[in-house]
Amino acid sequence: MEDRSIAKNLVYQRKLKGYTQEELSERTHVTIRTIQRIEKGELNPHLQTVKLLATALEIEVDDLLILEDPKEETIQKKWLLLMHGIPILGLGIPLCNILIPLFLWIHKREDHKIYDIHGRAIVNFQITITILFVLSLIALVTIPGAFFFFIAVIPFSIIVMIKNVISAINSQKCYYPLSIPFIKK
């Protein structure tokens, strides 16, 4: 999500019009202190105050207030759920843990920055886990006692994937430990 707020928008719009805080206060009958507190992000103004500021700046209220579209947020959660959950198919169908997330990332990365960040993290983690799995399989055959390394790779990847599905849905954040950054920004 974009890092925008009413504070930043008010400062931007006020400076765009060339008004000082005092001039804006005179035009709106909102105190200078209130305008200062809004611009510092210390105060969340009432809708009436926002309307007064927008009228004085000759802009729409929507130019000051950033309202999140609930449908867009729901769609993002569904895409994030799909992107983070689909690699579990790789447990049954070889390389689906890499190829399907890679396809989704390529398809969605231009739509929103969050898809690019999450998709890159998912693909990097899945490539890393696949390499670890192959190495553990080789170690299982060649090194006595490497059975525990072989057994630990799959539960580790499942736990990390499930944790990231939950985290992506709740907070739109992800963390994939031990990932090698094959795909960089």
N, C-alpha and C positions, 0 to 999 in steps of 0.2 A: 504494500500500500504506500501511496505517496505520503511523504512527510510534510503535510500542509496543515496549517491551523489558522484560526481567525486572527491570531496575533500577527502572523507573517503576512496574511492577506491585507489586514488593515494598514500595516506599515507600508506595504507595497503600493496599495491604492492611494494612500495619502500622499506619498512621495511622488507618485505618478501624476497626481493633480497639482503638485507643487505646494501643498498646504503644510503649515507647521501644525503642531498639536494645538497651539493656541487658536489658530485660525479655524481649525476643524471644530474646536470647542465652541467658538462663537457661532458657527454656522448650525450647530446641532443642539446647542444648549445642554450638552453633556459636559460635565466638569473635566478640566484638564487632567486631574488626578485619575479619573476613571479611564480616560483615553490612554494615559501612561500605563495603568495597570493592565488594561486589555492588551496593549502592545507588548508588554513584558510577559504576557501569558499568566499573570497572577489572578486574573478575573475572567470568569466565563460570563459574558454579558447577557442580559435579558433580550428577548426577541425584539422588544420595542426599541431598545438601545441600538441594536443591530440595524433596524429599519431606519432610525434617525441617521445613523452613520452612512448607510447606503444612499439615502436620499441626498445628504449633504455632498457626498462624493459623486453623485449622479451615476450610480451603478446599481445593478440588481443585488438583492439580498444574497442570492446564490453566489455572487462573486466574493462575498465575505465568508459566508458559511460553507463549509465543506460537508455535505451530507453523503454518507455512504449509501449506496444502492443495495438494499438487502438481497435482491435477486443476484446481483453480481457477486456478493459475498458467498451466497449459497452455491453458485456455480463454481467459484474458486475452491470451496471446500470439497466439492465433488471431484474436481480435477485433481486436487492434491491427494484425495483419498485413492483415486485410481492410480496416480503416478507412484505413490508410496506402497500401495497394496499389491499391485500387479506383479512385482518381482517374486512374490511367493509362488507364482506359477513355475518359476525356475526350479523349484524342488521336484516337480514332476516332469516338466518338459525342458530338456537341456537348452541352455542359452536364452530362454525366454526372460530370465531375470535381467539380461542385458539388452536384448534386442527390442522388446516391447517398450521399456522405459526410454530407450534411446529414440525410438520412433515418436513417442509422446512428447519427449523433450524437443525434438526437432520441429514437431508440429506446433507446439504451444509456446516456445521460448520468445517469440516475437509479440505475442498477445499481451503479456504482462511480465514485469521483472521477476515476480515471485515464481513463475513457472520456470524461468531460466535458472534461477538460483537452486531451486529444489531439484529440478531435472538433472542439472549437472552433478549435484551431490549424490543423487540416487545412482546415476550411471557410473560415477567414479567408485562408489562403494561396491556396486555389483561386480564391476571388473576386478576390483581388489579381492573380493570374496571368492570369485571364481578362480583367480590365480592362487589364492591361499588353499582352496579346496584341491586343486590339481597338485600343488606342492605337498599337501598333507597326504594325498593318495600315493604319490611317489615315495614319500617318507614311510608310509605304512608298509610298502613293499620292500624297501631297502634298509630301513633302520628298525631294529628290534625295539619295541617299547614306544613306538610312535603312534600307537593306537589311540591314545588319549588326545593327541593333537588332531588326529583325523576326526574323532568323535566331537571335539569341541567346536569345530568350524561351523557346522550346520546350526546347532542351538544358538551360538553367538549371533549368527546372521539373522535367524528368526526373531530373537529377542530384540535386536537393534531395529529390524524392520517394523515390528509391532509397536515398539516405543515411538518410532518416527511417524507411523500412521496416526497414532493418538496425538502426538505433539503437533503435527501439521494441521489436524482438524481443530484442535483447541486453540493453539496460539500461532499458527502459520509459521512455525519455526521447525528446523530439522537439524539433527546432529548425527553424523555418521563417523564414528571413531575409526582410526586406522586406515582411512581412505587415502589412496594415492591419487593425486590430482592429475589424472590422464587428460581430462578435458578442462582446460583453464579458460578463464574469462577472456 
